[in-house]
Amino acid sequence: MSTHTCTHSIAFTGSGGSGAITVGNMLLQQAAKNSLYGIMRRSVGPQIRGGESAAMLRFSAHPVSCPDDRFDLLIAFDWLNAERFALEIPLDSNSLVISDPANGDVPEVITQTGATIIDVPLKAMAKEISGGRVNMIGVGLLTALMDMPADTAVDIITSTFSKKGEEAVKSSLDCFHAGYKYQLQAKLSCPKLIASNPGTRWDISGNEAAALGALQGGVRFVAAYPITPATEVLEWLSPRLEKIGGSLMQAEDELASINMVVGASFGGVTSMTATSGPGLSLMSEGIGLAVASEIPLVVVNVTRGGPSTGIPTKSEQSDLNIALYGLHGDAPHLVLAPQNITDCIATTRWAVQLTEALQTPAIVLTDQFLGQSRCITPVPESPGLPTSREVAKSGNDKVYERYVITESGISPIAVPGTAGCSYTADGLEHKTSGQPSSIATDHHDQLDKRQRKLTQFEFGDNWADIKGEGQLAIITWGSSTAAVLEAAQRLELTGLSVKVISIRLLAPAQTDALEAELINIDQALIVEQSHSEQFYHYLRAHYTLPKDVSVYAEPGPLAITPGDITNAVQQLRGQAS
């Protein structure tokens, strides 16, 4: 099927409620239980109900974190709004499309790709079964096509539908077996994937991973208002926080949620919220309050297409500017970005540790692609103990000065009620005691203190992931990283050595560290998913880049693929020659 023989790319499409996403989740679970790897993206319309729906999967014998350039197979449960998802599922003459004749003619947007189209009577098969559903026929067909054990699929289907009763389980299994039998007779071709290193796998989304990282970092209070595509962070956290003595509060809006988080953290509880671009805009004043009062907190921002309501269900990296520069005044804070779904665990955990240690807010920038996609990954390493903030002790003979000027910029923070440690914490500039002040020297001293905390802190090697060597560097961040890494592997096979630099710590800028990595670099390609080249301009503002620089900046909602990047590199090399 695939031009890259170690991977298969498969998509399911249909109208909302057709079960395309359910099929994708089931196949991903099967792959995990068979020690394979995979990733599933989802595409839905912005409608409350109905509209288009697609599950886009890529399976591999080795870890995989991004979509391929094309799809090997498309199974259409119906053709509703086909033009809306066609660009997201690139097909070619080597692709196979399974279409149900009951759905009418295949849309021109599909036929013009040159893909081979095969009619399979999915709806007719489902009608022969009491309570039958087309999507379960698809699960059976794909299980047989990929030569995965039927027993594993039966267990997953039984577990998935057991809460709906025996009839639902029976009809789903009957449909599964019908689809499985059809493929055994039809004998559609698909090379088998052989697990490279059998073992336990995790099936996890980026939103779940960020939530897990927050718990590992020590978060015990969350306040948030639901917003696409960040809501799953809250849904995953709610029952789990309660089990470990924490709590989650659904606030009436983003303004309330950020202020609740500020208050809880002021009270001594490690706290977090999760939102997307429009919510981050509303939270900016509250985050600034936390900067001024030096109260630690984490904001997980799952970016979607903007501006304004934009494209709520699709991905983009265009919240970079607001995360870096969206607070009024001089407001130094942390901005971090996970590089793949699994890295959402470690990066969010690190953000919690940093915010507690440095007593300043941290914004974690993921996006819809990372947040709502699911991947199969090896079990991550167990984390260390959470980092605790430096807490003021009672019984000290000295007068407590919450904002005392220190060499590191960090001063002990008191838990309310600590004897002798009362202080004022608000958004006004202040003296070292916390007493409001508009005196110039107080303002300058506190500005220096808040900045010094970040500029003098030793962040270590986690600021970026750096792979490969060569005189050409590809510099990227966040969800673009996986496609860049795969492109670099392909370029290596052609004899071109590439150095990949993916920046995890975006603020404060690690100027010396990046410039040290660019010493022997002649050419650089900047890769990002935004329209206005936000990442490139951020780099230009804070770093000295090579003279020969090219930018590959594409807005969402289409995913950046390895092929896009290899083409950009070849164009850059051609211009140089």
Secondary structure as a PSIPRED ss2 file (coil, helix, strand):
# PSIPRED VFORMAT (PSIPRED V4.0)

   1 M C   1.000  0.000  0.000
   2 S C   1.000  0.000  0.000
   3 T C   1.000  0.000  0.000
   4 H C   1.000  0.000  0.000
   5 T C   1.000  0.000  0.000
   6 C C   1.000  0.000  0.000
   7 T E   0.000  0.000  1.000
   8 H E   0.000  0.000  1.000
   9 S E   0.000  0.000  1.000
  10 I E   0.000  0.000  1.000
  11 A E   0.000  0.000  1.000
  12 F E   0.000  0.000  1.000
  13 T E   0.000  0.000  1.000
  14 G E   0.000  0.000  1.000
  15 S E   0.000  0.000  1.000
  16 G C   1.000  0.000  0.000
  17 G C   1.000  0.000  0.000
  18 S C   1.000  0.000  0.000
  19 G C   1.000  0.000  0.000
  20 A H   0.000  1.000  0.000
  21 I H   0.000  1.000  0.000
  22 T H   0.000  1.000  0.000
  23 V H   0.000  1.000  0.000
  24 G H   0.000  1.000  0.000
  25 N H   0.000  1.000  0.000
  26 M H   0.000  1.000  0.000
  27 L H   0.000  1.000  0.000
  28 L H   0.000  1.000  0.000
  29 Q H   0.000  1.000  0.000
  30 Q H   0.000  1.000  0.000
  31 A H   0.000  1.000  0.000
  32 A H   0.000  1.000  0.000
  33 K H   0.000  1.000  0.000
  34 N C   1.000  0.000  0.000
  35 S C   1.000  0.000  0.000
  36 L C   1.000  0.000  0.000
  37 Y E   0.000  0.000  1.000
  38 G E   0.000  0.000  1.000
  39 I E   0.000  0.000  1.000
  40 M E   0.000  0.000  1.000
  41 R E   0.000  0.000  1.000
  42 R E   0.000  0.000  1.000
  43 S E   0.000  0.000  1.000
  44 V E   0.000  0.000  1.000
  45 G C   1.000  0.000  0.000
  46 P C   1.000  0.000  0.000
  47 Q C   1.000  0.000  0.000
  48 I C   1.000  0.000  0.000
  49 R C   1.000  0.000  0.000
  50 G C   1.000  0.000  0.000
  51 G C   1.000  0.000  0.000
  52 E E   0.000  0.000  1.000
  53 S E   0.000  0.000  1.000
  54 A E   0.000  0.000  1.000
  55 A E   0.000  0.000  1.000
  56 M E   0.000  0.000  1.000
  57 L E   0.000  0.000  1.000
  58 R E   0.000  0.000  1.000
  59 F E   0.000  0.000  1.000
  60 S E   0.000  0.000  1.000
  61 A C   1.000  0.000  0.000
  62 H C   1.000  0.000  0.000
  63 P C   1.000  0.000  0.000
  64 V C   1.000  0.000  0.000
  65 S C   1.000  0.000  0.000
  66 C C   1.000  0.000  0.000
  67 P C   1.000  0.000  0.000
  68 D C   1.000  0.000  0.000
  69 D C   1.000  0.000  0.000
  70 R C   1.000  0.000  0.000
  71 F C   1.000  0.000  0.000
  72 D C   1.000  0.000  0.000
  73 L E   0.000  0.000  1.000
  74 L E   0.000  0.000  1.000
  75 I E   0.000  0.000  1.000
  76 A E   0.000  0.000  1.000
  77 F C   1.000  0.000  0.000
  78 D C   1.000  0.000  0.000
  79 W C   1.000  0.000  0.000
  80 L C   1.000  0.000  0.000
  81 N C   1.000  0.000  0.000
  82 A H   0.000  1.000  0.000
  83 E H   0.000  1.000  0.000
  84 R H   0.000  1.000  0.000
  85 F H   0.000  1.000  0.000
  86 A H   0.000  1.000  0.000
  87 L H   0.000  1.000  0.000
  88 E H   0.000  1.000  0.000
  89 I C   1.000  0.000  0.000
  90 P C   1.000  0.000  0.000
  91 L C   1.000  0.000  0.000
  92 D C   1.000  0.000  0.000
  93 S C   1.000  0.000  0.000
  94 N C   1.000  0.000  0.000
  95 S C   1.000  0.000  0.000
  96 L E   0.000  0.000  1.000
  97 V E   0.000  0.000  1.000
  98 I E   0.000  0.000  1.000
  99 S E   0.000  0.000  1.000
 100 D C   1.000  0.000  0.000
 101 P H   0.000  1.000  0.000
 102 A H   0.000  1.000  0.000
 103 N H   0.000  1.000  0.000
 104 G C   1.000  0.000  0.000
 105 D C   1.000  0.000  0.000
 106 V C   1.000  0.000  0.000
 107 P C   1.000  0.000  0.000
 108 E H   0.000  1.000  0.000
 109 V H   0.000  1.000  0.000
 110 I H   0.000  1.000  0.000
 111 T H   0.000  1.000  0.000
 112 Q C   1.000  0.000  0.000
 113 T C   1.000  0.000  0.000
 114 G C   1.000  0.000  0.000
 115 A C   1.000  0.000  0.000
 116 T E   0.000  0.000  1.000
 117 I E   0.000  0.000  1.000
 118 I E   0.000  0.000  1.000
 119 D E   0.000  0.000  1.000
 120 V C   1.000  0.000  0.000
 121 P C   1.000  0.000  0.000
 122 L H   0.000  1.000  0.000
 123 K H   0.000  1.000  0.000
 124 A H   0.000  1.000  0.000
 125 M H   0.000  1.000  0.000
 126 A H   0.000  1.000  0.000
 127 K H   0.000  1.000  0.000
 128 E C   1.000  0.000  0.000
 129 I C   1.000  0.000  0.000
 130 S C   1.000  0.000  0.000
 131 G C   1.000  0.000  0.000
 132 G C   1.000  0.000  0.000
 133 R C   1.000  0.000  0.000
 134 V H   0.000  1.000  0.000
 135 N H   0.000  1.000  0.000
 136 M H   0.000  1.000  0.000
 137 I H   0.000  1.000  0.000
 138 G H   0.000  1.000  0.000
 139 V H   0.000  1.000  0.000
 140 G H   0.000  1.000  0.000
 141 L H   0.000  1.000  0.000
 142 L H   0.000  1.000  0.000
 143 T H   0.000  1.000  0.000
 144 A H   0.000  1.000  0.000
 145 L H   0.000  1.000  0.000
 146 M C   1.000  0.000  0.000
 147 D C   1.000  0.000  0.000
 148 M C   1.000  0.000  0.000
 149 P C   1.000  0.000  0.000
 150 A H   0.000  1.000  0.000
 151 D H   0.000  1.000  0.000
 152 T H   0.000  1.000  0.000
 153 A H   0.000  1.000  0.000
 154 V H   0.000  1.000  0.000
 155 D H   0.000  1.000  0.000
 156 I H   0.000  1.000  0.000
 157 I H   0.000  1.000  0.000
 158 T H   0.000  1.000  0.000
 159 S H   0.000  1.000  0.000
 160 T H   0.000  1.000  0.000
 161 F H   0.000  1.000  0.000
 162 S H   0.000  1.000  0.000
 163 K H   0.000  1.000  0.000
 164 K H   0.000  1.000  0.000
 165 G C   1.000  0.000  0.000
 166 E H   0.000  1.000  0.000
 167 E H   0.000  1.000  0.000
 168 A H   0.000  1.000  0.000
 169 V H   0.000  1.000  0.000
 170 K H   0.000  1.000  0.000
 171 S H   0.000  1.000  0.000
 172 S H   0.000  1.000  0.000
 173 L H   0.000  1.000  0.000
 174 D H   0.000  1.000  0.000
 175 C H   0.000  1.000  0.000
 176 F H   0.000  1.000  0.000
 177 H H   0.000  1.000  0.000
 178 A H   0.000  1.000  0.000
 179 G H   0.000  1.000  0.000
 180 Y H   0.000  1.000  0.000
 181 K H   0.000  1.000  0.000
 182 Y H   0.000  1.000  0.000
 183 Q H   0.000  1.000  0.000
 184 L H   0.000  1.000  0.000
 185 Q H   0.000  1.000  0.000
 186 A H   0.000  1.000  0.000
 187 K C   1.000  0.000  0.000
 188 L C   1.000  0.000  0.000
 189 S C   1.000  0.000  0.000
 190 C C   1.000  0.000  0.000
 191 P C   1.000  0.000  0.000
 192 K C   1.000  0.000  0.000
 193 L C   1.000  0.000  0.000
 194 I C   1.000  0.000  0.000
 195 A C   1.000  0.000  0.000
 196 S C   1.000  0.000  0.000
 197 N C   1.000  0.000  0.000
 198 P C   1.000  0.000  0.000
 199 G C   1.000  0.000  0.000
 200 T C   1.000  0.000  0.000
 201 R E   0.000  0.000  1.000
 202 W E   0.000  0.000  1.000
 203 D E   0.000  0.000  1.000
 204 I E   0.000  0.000  1.000
 205 S E   0.000  0.000  1.000
 206 G H   0.000  1.000  0.000
 207 N H   0.000  1.000  0.000
 208 E H   0.000  1.000  0.000
 209 A H   0.000  1.000  0.000
 210 A H   0.000  1.000  0.000
 211 A H   0.000  1.000  0.000
 212 L H   0.000  1.000  0.000
 213 G H   0.000  1.000  0.000
 214 A H   0.000  1.000  0.000
 215 L H   0.000  1.000  0.000
 216 Q H   0.000  1.000  0.000
 217 G H   0.000  1.000  0.000
 218 G C   1.000  0.000  0.000
 219 V C   1.000  0.000  0.000
 220 R C   1.000  0.000  0.000
 221 F E   0.000  0.000  1.000
 222 V E   0.000  0.000  1.000
 223 A E   0.000  0.000  1.000
 224 A E   0.000  0.000  1.000
 225 Y C   1.000  0.000  0.000
 226 P C   1.000  0.000  0.000
 227 I C   1.000  0.000  0.000
 228 T C   1.000  0.000  0.000
 229 P C   1.000  0.000  0.000
 230 A C   1.000  0.000  0.000
 231 T H   0.000  1.000  0.000
 232 E H   0.000  1.000  0.000
 233 V H   0.000  1.000  0.000
 234 L H   0.000  1.000  0.000
 235 E H   0.000  1.000  0.000
 236 W H   0.000  1.000  0.000
 237 L H   0.000  1.000  0.000
 238 S H   0.000  1.000  0.000
 239 P H   0.000  1.000  0.000
 240 R H   0.000  1.000  0.000
 241 L H   0.000  1.000  0.000
 242 E H   0.000  1.000  0.000
 243 K H   0.000  1.000  0.000
 244 I C   1.000  0.000  0.000
 245 G C   1.000  0.000  0.000
 246 G C   1.000  0.000  0.000
 247 S E   0.000  0.000  1.000
 248 L E   0.000  0.000  1.000
 249 M E   0.000  0.000  1.000
 250 Q E   0.000  0.000  1.000
 251 A C   1.000  0.000  0.000
 252 E C   1.000  0.000  0.000
 253 D C   1.000  0.000  0.000
 254 E H   0.000  1.000  0.000
 255 L H   0.000  1.000  0.000
 256 A H   0.000  1.000  0.000
 257 S H   0.000  1.000  0.000
 258 I H   0.000  1.000  0.000
 259 N H   0.000  1.000  0.000
 260 M H   0.000  1.000  0.000
 261 V H   0.000  1.000  0.000
 262 V H   0.000  1.000  0.000
 263 G H   0.000  1.000  0.000
 264 A H   0.000  1.000  0.000
 265 S H   0.000  1.000  0.000
 266 F H   0.000  1.000  0.000
 267 G C   1.000  0.000  0.000
 268 G C   1.000  0.000  0.000
 269 V C   1.000  0.000  0.000
 270 T C   1.000  0.000  0.000
 271 S E   0.000  0.000  1.000
 272 M E   0.000  0.000  1.000
 273 T E   0.000  0.000  1.000
 274 A E   0.000  0.000  1.000
 275 T E   0.000  0.000  1.000
 276 S C   1.000  0.000  0.000
 277 G H   0.000  1.000  0.000
 278 P H   0.000  1.000  0.000
 279 G H   0.000  1.000  0.000
 280 L H   0.000  1.000  0.000
 281 S H   0.000  1.000  0.000
 282 L H   0.000  1.000  0.000
 283 M H   0.000  1.000  0.000
 284 S H   0.000  1.000  0.000
 285 E H   0.000  1.000  0.000
 286 G H   0.000  1.000  0.000
 287 I H   0.000  1.000  0.000
 288 G H   0.000  1.000  0.000
 289 L H   0.000  1.000  0.000
 290 A H   0.000  1.000  0.000
 291 V H   0.000  1.000  0.000
 292 A H   0.000  1.000  0.000
 293 S H   0.000  1.000  0.000
 294 E C   1.000  0.000  0.000
 295 I C   1.000  0.000  0.000
 296 P C   1.000  0.000  0.000
 297 L C   1.000  0.000  0.000
 298 V E   0.000  0.000  1.000
 299 V E   0.000  0.000  1.000
 300 V E   0.000  0.000  1.000
 301 N E   0.000  0.000  1.000
 302 V E   0.000  0.000  1.000
 303 T E   0.000  0.000  1.000
 304 R C   1.000  0.000  0.000
 305 G E   0.000  0.000  1.000
 306 G C   1.000  0.000  0.000
 307 P C   1.000  0.000  0.000
 308 S C   1.000  0.000  0.000
 309 T C   1.000  0.000  0.000
 310 G C   1.000  0.000  0.000
 311 I E   0.000  0.000  1.000
 312 P C   1.000  0.000  0.000
 313 T C   1.000  0.000  0.000
 314 K C   1.000  0.000  0.000
 315 S C   1.000  0.000  0.000
 316 E C   1.000  0.000  0.000
 317 Q C   1.000  0.000  0.000
 318 S C   1.000  0.000  0.000
 319 D C   1.000  0.000  0.000
 320 L H   0.000  1.000  0.000
 321 N H   0.000  1.000  0.000
 322 I H   0.000  1.000  0.000
 323 A H   0.000  1.000  0.000
 324 L H   0.000  1.000  0.000
 325 Y H   0.000  1.000  0.000
 326 G C   1.000  0.000  0.000
 327 L C   1.000  0.000  0.000
 328 H C   1.000  0.000  0.000
 329 G C   1.000  0.000  0.000
 330 D C   1.000  0.000  0.000
 331 A C   1.000  0.000  0.000
 332 P C   1.000  0.000  0.000
 333 H C   1.000  0.000  0.000
 334 L E   0.000  0.000  1.000
 335 V E   0.000  0.000  1.000
 336 L E   0.000  0.000  1.000
 337 A C   1.000  0.000  0.000
 338 P C   1.000  0.000  0.000
 339 Q C   1.000  0.000  0.000
 340 N C   1.000  0.000  0.000
 341 I C   1.000  0.000  0.000
 342 T C   1.000  0.000  0.000
 343 D H   0.000  1.000  0.000
 344 C H   0.000  1.000  0.000
 345 I H   0.000  1.000  0.000
 346 A H   0.000  1.000  0.000
 347 T H   0.000  1.000  0.000
 348 T H   0.000  1.000  0.000
 349 R H   0.000  1.000  0.000
 350 W H   0.000  1.000  0.000
 351 A H   0.000  1.000  0.000
 352 V H   0.000  1.000  0.000
 353 Q H   0.000  1.000  0.000
 354 L H   0.000  1.000  0.000
 355 T H   0.000  1.000  0.000
 356 E H   0.000  1.000  0.000
 357 A H   0.000  1.000  0.000
 358 L H   0.000  1.000  0.000
 359 Q C   1.000  0.000  0.000
 360 T C   1.000  0.000  0.000
 361 P C   1.000  0.000  0.000
 362 A E   0.000  0.000  1.000
 363 I E   0.000  0.000  1.000
 364 V E   0.000  0.000  1.000
 365 L E   0.000  0.000  1.000
 366 T E   0.000  0.000  1.000
 367 D E   0.000  0.000  1.000
 368 Q H   0.000  1.000  0.000
 369 F H   0.000  1.000  0.000
 370 L H   0.000  1.000  0.000
 371 G H   0.000  1.000  0.000
 372 Q H   0.000  1.000  0.000
 373 S C   1.000  0.000  0.000
 374 R E   0.000  0.000  1.000
 375 C E   0.000  0.000  1.000
 376 I E   0.000  0.000  1.000
 377 T E   0.000  0.000  1.000
 378 P E   0.000  0.000  1.000
 379 V C   1.000  0.000  0.000
 380 P C   1.000  0.000  0.000
 381 E C   1.000  0.000  0.000
 382 S C   1.000  0.000  0.000
 383 P C   1.000  0.000  0.000
 384 G C   1.000  0.000  0.000
 385 L C   1.000  0.000  0.000
 386 P C   1.000  0.000  0.000
 387 T C   1.000  0.000  0.000
 388 S C   1.000  0.000  0.000
 389 R C   1.000  0.000  0.000
 390 E C   1.000  0.000  0.000
 391 V E   0.000  0.000  1.000
 392 A C   1.000  0.000  0.000
 393 K C   1.000  0.000  0.000
 394 S C   1.000  0.000  0.000
 395 G C   1.000  0.000  0.000
 396 N C   1.000  0.000  0.000
 397 D C   1.000  0.000  0.000
 398 K C   1.000  0.000  0.000
 399 V C   1.000  0.000  0.000
 400 Y C   1.000  0.000  0.000
 401 E C   1.000  0.000  0.000
 402 R C   1.000  0.000  0.000
 403 Y C   1.000  0.000  0.000
 404 V C   1.000  0.000  0.000
 405 I C   1.000  0.000  0.000
 406 T C   1.000  0.000  0.000
 407 E C   1.000  0.000  0.000
 408 S C   1.000  0.000  0.000
 409 G C   1.000  0.000  0.000
 410 I C   1.000  0.000  0.000
 411 S C   1.000  0.000  0.000
 412 P C   1.000  0.000  0.000
 413 I E   0.000  0.000  1.000
 414 A C   1.000  0.000  0.000
 415 V C   1.000  0.000  0.000
 416 P C   1.000  0.000  0.000
 417 G C   1.000  0.000  0.000
 418 T C   1.000  0.000  0.000
 419 A C   1.000  0.000  0.000
 420 G C   1.000  0.000  0.000
 421 C C   1.000  0.000  0.000
 422 S C   1.000  0.000  0.000
 423 Y C   1.000  0.000  0.000
 424 T C   1.000  0.000  0.000
 425 A C   1.000  0.000  0.000
 426 D C   1.000  0.000  0.000
 427 G C   1.000  0.000  0.000
 428 L C   1.000  0.000  0.000
 429 E C   1.000  0.000  0.000
 430 H E   0.000  0.000  1.000
 431 K C   1.000  0.000  0.000
 432 T C   1.000  0.000  0.000
 433 S C   1.000  0.000  0.000
 434 G C   1.000  0.000  0.000
 435 Q C   1.000  0.000  0.000
 436 P E   0.000  0.000  1.000
 437 S C   1.000  0.000  0.000
 438 S C   1.000  0.000  0.000
 439 I C   1.000  0.000  0.000
 440 A H   0.000  1.000  0.000
 441 T H   0.000  1.000  0.000
 442 D H   0.000  1.000  0.000
 443 H H   0.000  1.000  0.000
 444 H H   0.000  1.000  0.000
 445 D H   0.000  1.000  0.000
 446 Q H   0.000  1.000  0.000
 447 L H   0.000  1.000  0.000
 448 D H   0.000  1.000  0.000
 449 K H   0.000  1.000  0.000
 450 R H   0.000  1.000  0.000
 451 Q H   0.000  1.000  0.000
 452 R H   0.000  1.000  0.000
 453 K H   0.000  1.000  0.000
 454 L H   0.000  1.000  0.000
 455 T H   0.000  1.000  0.000
 456 Q C   1.000  0.000  0.000
 457 F C   1.000  0.000  0.000
 458 E C   1.000  0.000  0.000
 459 F C   1.000  0.000  0.000
 460 G H   0.000  1.000  0.000
 461 D H   0.000  1.000  0.000
 462 N H   0.000  1.000  0.000
 463 W H   0.000  1.000  0.000
 464 A E   0.000  0.000  1.000
 465 D E   0.000  0.000  1.000
 466 I E   0.000  0.000  1.000
 467 K E   0.000  0.000  1.000
 468 G C   1.000  0.000  0.000
 469 E C   1.000  0.000  0.000
 470 G C   1.000  0.000  0.000
 471 Q C   1.000  0.000  0.000
 472 L E   0.000  0.000  1.000
 473 A E   0.000  0.000  1.000
 474 I E   0.000  0.000  1.000
 475 I E   0.000  0.000  1.000
 476 T E   0.000  0.000  1.000
 477 W E   0.000  0.000  1.000
 478 G H   0.000  1.000  0.000
 479 S H   0.000  1.000  0.000
 480 S H   0.000  1.000  0.000
 481 T H   0.000  1.000  0.000
 482 A H   0.000  1.000  0.000
 483 A H   0.000  1.000  0.000
 484 V H   0.000  1.000  0.000
 485 L H   0.000  1.000  0.000
 486 E H   0.000  1.000  0.000
 487 A H   0.000  1.000  0.000
 488 A H   0.000  1.000  0.000
 489 Q H   0.000  1.000  0.000
 490 R H   0.000  1.000  0.000
 491 L H   0.000  1.000  0.000
 492 E H   0.000  1.000  0.000
 493 L H   0.000  1.000  0.000
 494 T C   1.000  0.000  0.000
 495 G C   1.000  0.000  0.000
 496 L C   1.000  0.000  0.000
 497 S C   1.000  0.000  0.000
 498 V E   0.000  0.000  1.000
 499 K E   0.000  0.000  1.000
 500 V E   0.000  0.000  1.000
 501 I E   0.000  0.000  1.000
 502 S E   0.000  0.000  1.000
 503 I E   0.000  0.000  1.000
 504 R C   1.000  0.000  0.000
 505 L E   0.000  0.000  1.000
 506 L E   0.000  0.000  1.000
 507 A E   0.000  0.000  1.000
 508 P C   1.000  0.000  0.000
 509 A C   1.000  0.000  0.000
 510 Q C   1.000  0.000  0.000
 511 T H   0.000  1.000  0.000
 512 D H   0.000  1.000  0.000
 513 A H   0.000  1.000  0.000
 514 L H   0.000  1.000  0.000
 515 E H   0.000  1.000  0.000
 516 A H   0.000  1.000  0.000
 517 E H   0.000  1.000  0.000
 518 L C   1.000  0.000  0.000
 519 I C   1.000  0.000  0.000
 520 N C   1.000  0.000  0.000
 521 I C   1.000  0.000  0.000
 522 D C   1.000  0.000  0.000
 523 Q E   0.000  0.000  1.000
 524 A E   0.000  0.000  1.000
 525 L E   0.000  0.000  1.000
 526 I E   0.000  0.000  1.000
 527 V E   0.000  0.000  1.000
 528 E E   0.000  0.000  1.000
 529 Q C   1.000  0.000  0.000
 530 S C   1.000  0.000  0.000
 531 H C   1.000  0.000  0.000
 532 S C   1.000  0.000  0.000
 533 E C   1.000  0.000  0.000
 534 Q H   0.000  1.000  0.000
 535 F H   0.000  1.000  0.000
 536 Y H   0.000  1.000  0.000
 537 H H   0.000  1.000  0.000
 538 Y H   0.000  1.000  0.000
 539 L H   0.000  1.000  0.000
 540 R H   0.000  1.000  0.000
 541 A H   0.000  1.000  0.000
 542 H H   0.000  1.000  0.000
 543 Y C   1.000  0.000  0.000
 544 T C   1.000  0.000  0.000
 545 L C   1.000  0.000  0.000
 546 P C   1.000  0.000  0.000
 547 K C   1.000  0.000  0.000
 548 D E   0.000  0.000  1.000
 549 V E   0.000  0.000  1.000
 550 S E   0.000  0.000  1.000
 551 V E   0.000  0.000  1.000
 552 Y E   0.000  0.000  1.000
 553 A E   0.000  0.000  1.000
 554 E C   1.000  0.000  0.000
 555 P C   1.000  0.000  0.000
 556 G C   1.000  0.000  0.000
 557 P C   1.000  0.000  0.000
 558 L C   1.000  0.000  0.000
 559 A C   1.000  0.000  0.000
 560 I C   1.000  0.000  0.000
 561 T C   1.000  0.000  0.000
 562 P H   0.000  1.000  0.000
 563 G H   0.000  1.000  0.000
 564 D H   0.000  1.000  0.000
 565 I H   0.000  1.000  0.000
 566 T H   0.000  1.000  0.000
 567 N H   0.000  1.000  0.000
 568 A H   0.000  1.000  0.000
 569 V H   0.000  1.000  0.000
 570 Q H   0.000  1.000  0.000
 571 Q H   0.000  1.000  0.000
 572 L H   0.000  1.000  0.000
 573 R H   0.000  1.000  0.000
 574 G H   0.000  1.000  0.000
 575 Q H   0.000  1.000  0.000
 576 A H   0.000  1.000  0.000
 577 S C   1.000  0.000  0.000
